[in-house]
Amino acid sequence: MITLTRLSGTTFALNSDLIERVDATPDTVVTLVDGKKYVVTDSLQDIVAAVRRHRGEVLALSTFADLEPRAAPRLRLGAVPQLDRADS
């Protein structure tokens, strides 16, 4: 999920997998796959960066999915794991 800010100033979390497109017209409009639209204060570039960062975190965490449960580090989205050189 990424966080965005409505024009009213309230923030909300959005499942970035549901984004169909983002338009800058000049307000930034996020259109979801179901047609729902959100007008936000975030720039198009900021939204693209947030989606890339979120997907990168998901991919990074997925590398630990095949580890045995006792060996897997406890991770949260947004956290960057620190690995010992011997572990890599």
Contact map, one row per residue, 1 for C-alpha under 8 A:
1110000000001111000000000000000000000000000000000000010000000000000000000000000000000000
1111000000001111000000000000000000000000000000000110010000000000000000000000000000000000
1111100000111100000000000000000000000000000000000000000000000000000000000000000000000000
0111110000111100000000000000000000000001110000100000000000000000000000000000000000000000
0011111111110000000000000000000000000001110000000000000000000000000000000000000000000000
0001111111110000000000000000000000000111100000000000000000000000000000000000000000000000
0000111111000000000000000000000000000011100000000000000000000000000000000000000000000000
0000111111000000000000000000000000000000000000000000000000000000000000000000000000000000
0000111111100000000000000000000000000000000000000000000000000000000000000000000000000000
0000111111110000000000000000000000000000000000000000000000000000000000000000000000000000
0011110011111000000000000000000000000000000000000000000000000000000000000000000000000000
0011110001111100000000000000000000000000000000000000000000000000000000000000000000000000
1111000000111110000000000000000000000000000000000000000000000000000000000000000000000000
1111000000011111000000000000000000000000000000000000000000000000000000000000000000000000
1100000000001111111000000000000000000000000000000000000000000000000000000000000000000000
1100000000000111111000000000000000000000000000000010000000000000000000000000000000000000
0000000000000011111000000000000000000000000000000000000000000000000000000000000000000000
0000000000000011111100000000000110000000000000000000000000000000000000000000000000000000
0000000000000011111111000000011110000000000000000000000000000000000000000000000000000000
0000000000000000011111000000011110000000000000000000000000000000000000000000000000000000
0000000000000000001111100000011100000000000000000000000000000000000000000000000000000000
0000000000000000001111110001111000000000000100000000000000000000000000000000000000000000
0000000000000000000011111011110000000000000100000000000000000000000000000000000000000000
0000000000000000000001111111100000000000001100000000000000000000000000000000000000000000
0000000000000000000000111111100000000000000000000000000000000000000000000000000000000000
0000000000000000000000011111000000000000000000000000000000000000000000000000000000000000
0000000000000000000000111111100000000011100000000000000000000000000000000000000000000000
0000000000000000000001111111110000000011111100000000000000000000000000000000000000000000
0000000000000000000001111011111000001111000000000000000000000000000000000000000000000000
0000000000000000001111100001111100001111000000000000000000000000000000000000000000000000
0000000000000000001111000000111110111100000000000000000000000000000000000000000000000000
0000000000000000011110000000011111111000000000000000000000000000000000000000000000000000
0000000000000000011100000000001111110000000000000000000000000000000000000000000000000000
0000000000000000000000000000000111110000000000000000000000000000000000000000000000000000
0000000000000000000000000000001111111000000000000000000000000000000000000000000000000000
0000000000000000000000000000001111111100000000000000000000000000000000000000000000000000
0000000000000000000000000000111100111110000000000000000000000000000000000000000000000000
0000010000000000000000000000111000011111000000000000000000000000000000000000000000000000
0000011000000000000000000011110000001111100000000000000000000000000000000000000000000000
0001111000000000000000000011110000000111111000000000000000000000000000000000000000000000
0001111000000000000000000011000000000011111000000000000000000000000000000000000000000000
0001100000000000000000000001000000000001111101100000000000000000000000000000000000000000
0000000000000000000000010001000000000001111111100000000000000000000000000000000000000000
0000000000000000000001110001000000000000011111110000000000000000000000000000000000000000
0000000000000000000000000000000000000000001111111000000000000000000000000000000000000000
0000000000000000000000000000000000000000011111111100000000000000000000000000000000000000
0001000000000000000000000000000000000000011111111110000000000000000000000000000000000000
0000000000000000000000000000000000000000000111111111000000000000000000000000000000000000
0000000000000000000000000000000000000000000011111111100000000000000000000000000000000000
0100000000000000000000000000000000000000000001111111110000000000000000000000000000000000
0100000000000001000000000000000000000000000000111111111000000000000000000000000000000000
0000000000000000000000000000000000000000000000011111111100000000000000000000000000000000
0000000000000000000000000000000000000000000000001111111110000000000000000000000000000000
1100000000000000000000000000000000000000000000000111111111000000000000000000000000000000
0000000000000000000000000000000000000000000000000011111111100000000000000000000000000000
0000000000000000000000000000000000000000000000000001111111110000000000000000000000000000
0000000000000000000000000000000000000000000000000000111111111000000000000000110000000000
0000000000000000000000000000000000000000000000000000011111111100000000000000100000000000
0000000000000000000000000000000000000000000000000000001111111110000000000000000000000000
0000000000000000000000000000000000000000000000000000000111111111000000000000000000000000
0000000000000000000000000000000000000000000000000000000011111111100000000010100000000000
0000000000000000000000000000000000000000000000000000000001111111110000000000000000000000
0000000000000000000000000000000000000000000000000000000000111111110000000000000000000000
0000000000000000000000000000000000000000000000000000000000011111111000011000000000000000
0000000000000000000000000000000000000000000000000000000000001111111000010000000000000000
0000000000000000000000000000000000000000000000000000000000000111111100000000000000000000
0000000000000000000000000000000000000000000000000000000000000001111110110000000000000000
0000000000000000000000000000000000000000000000000000000000000000011111110000000000000000
0000000000000000000000000000000000000000000000000000000000000000001111110000000000000000
0000000000000000000000000000000000000000000000000000000000000000000111110000000000000000
0000000000000000000000000000000000000000000000000000000000000000001111111000000000000000
0000000000000000000000000000000000000000000000000000000000000001101111111100000000000000
0000000000000000000000000000000000000000000000000000000000000001000000111110000010000000
0000000000000000000000000000000000000000000000000000000000000000000000011111000000000000
0000000000000000000000000000000000000000000000000000000000001000000000001111101010000000
0000000000000000000000000000000000000000000000000000000000000000000000000111111000000000
0000000000000000000000000000000000000000000000000000000011001000000000000011111000000000
0000000000000000000000000000000000000000000000000000000010000000000000000001111100000000
0000000000000000000000000000000000000000000000000000000000000000000000000011111110000000
0000000000000000000000000000000000000000000000000000000000000000000000000000011111000000
0000000000000000000000000000000000000000000000000000000000000000000000001010001111100000
0000000000000000000000000000000000000000000000000000000000000000000000000000000111110000
0000000000000000000000000000000000000000000000000000000000000000000000000000000011111011
0000000000000000000000000000000000000000000000000000000000000000000000000000000001111111
0000000000000000000000000000000000000000000000000000000000000000000000000000000000111111
0000000000000000000000000000000000000000000000000000000000000000000000000000000000011111
0000000000000000000000000000000000000000000000000000000000000000000000000000000000111111
0000000000000000000000000000000000000000000000000000000000000000000000000000000000111111
